[in-house]
Amino acid sequence: VPPLLGAVLVSLAAGVGEELVFRGALQPRLGIVLTSLLFAAVHVQYQVPGIVMIFLMGVGLGLLKQRTSTTFTACVHVFYDIGAFLLPD
């Protein structure tokens, strides 16, 4: 698979899958903060500053979901991930 296509496919799978689980299923039951903590906890492969940033992104996506929809947050997540893949290391 070409790298750009791979980045898009991984971003699509992660964005849609994670948003369905975290914002769609867990957030209505657990709230934004606890859901964001769990979201950050599944990204422990990153250093502490990255995990903190992911927690803050989770809060932002949670607030966005509260005002829009899970579908919209999934789209934002996908585009964010694609952008992150395209940044040079």
Stockholm file with secondary structure:
# STOCKHOLM 1.0

chainA/1-89         VPPLLGAVLVSLAAGVGEELVFRGALQPRLGIVLTSLLFAAVHVQYQVPGIVMIFLMGVGLGLLKQRTSTTFTACVHVFYDIGAFLLPD
#=GR chainA/1-89 SS CCHHHHHHHHHHHHHHHHHIIIIIIIHHHHCHHHHHHHHHHTTTTSCHHHHHHHHHHHHHHHHHHHHSCHHHHHHHHHHHHHHHHHSCC
#=GC SS_cons        CCHHHHHHHHHHHHHHHHHIIIIIIIHHHHCHHHHHHHHHHTTTTSCHHHHHHHHHHHHHHHHHHHHSCHHHHHHHHHHHHHHHHHSCC
//
